[in-house]
Amino acid sequence: MPERFAGRRLALTSSLLMLVTIATVVFLTSRTAGVAKAGTPSLYVAYPALNSTEPTGLPLIAPPSASSAAPTGPVFLASPPPGAAPESWPVAASIRKLPINLPIASAWIAQSVAGGICILDARHQPVNGHYGIGMSCSEPSRTDSGTYLESTRPGSNVVTIMGVVPSSVAAVQVTLTNGTTEKVPVNDNAWGLETEAHLQSVSNVEGG
């Protein structure tokens, strides 16, 4: 039987993007509850994408100041901003780029501080001068199922859906709100698609 798993949906709006004057707007969509230790390596054996040695293309930065220059592409805060739960933040040193080839967005995988698995995404073009970062982290107990993220941007009807799953998963079955169903192949723990309908459900297809 296909295994269903949960994820997160977010929308980057102009008002939210203006909350930060410089650098990125980070949306926390973690499902982690409580503080736990960072995952041990054995928990991530099923995610070889975490071992990639390719450049991430996602610079890590300190919290920006008023004098900081505006970034020219997506960046990520190396430590949680004020008000964010540290246990639901990706381990910055574990962030790796994913081989998701979508025209308007890129994605990254990471371990979470709590021991889950995370996916991050960013559009290639800024919104009102800012590069927003979307993020979803699984609960530690759901690392063997993966996680996904759906995002939209102002002024566009394109819905970007991306996810990460263990290496045992060959594809995911995606059902959209317009009634269509699509089988999306998995490449190096990653899958993604762009559509004009929202996500209704996702299930893993084992056999990788």
C-alpha positions, 0 to 999 in steps of 0.5 A: 500500500502507498504510504501517505505523509504530511507536509506544508503549504505556504504563500509568500505575500507582499505584506509578509515579505516586507517584515524584513527590510534586508535579506530573506523572509523565512517561513517556518512550517515545521511539524516538530513538537518539543526539543529533541537531539539532532538526528544521528547519522543512522537516521539519515542513511536513507537520504544520500542527498545529504552527502552531496559535495556539490555547491549549495548555491545558498549562502549562509548569513548572520542576521542582517543589520540596517547597513547590510547590502541587499542579497542578489539571490536566496540566502539562509540565516545560519542561526534561527531568528528571534521568535523561531523555535531552534529545534525546528530549524535546519542544521545549517551545515547539513543543507545540500542542493537537490536535483529538482529541475524546475524553471522557476524554483530551486530546492535544498534538503537538510537535517533538522535540529530535532532530528527530522528531515527538511526541505527548503525552496526559493524562487529564482526571482525576488518578490518586491526585492526579497528572496523568500525561503519556504521550509518544511521539516518532518517530525523525527518519527516521520523521517522515514516518510519524508516531507513536502512543501507547496508554495505560491507567490503573489501575481502568479498562478503557478503552484510549486510542489517539492518533496524529499523521501527516503531512497526506497521510494521510486515515485510519489503519487500526487493528487491535485485539487482539480481532480488530476493525478500524476506520478512523479519520479524521485531523483536522489531523494527529491521530487517536484512539479509546477502546476496551476492546482493545489495539492490534495494528497501525496503518497509514496510509491515504494520500489526504488 
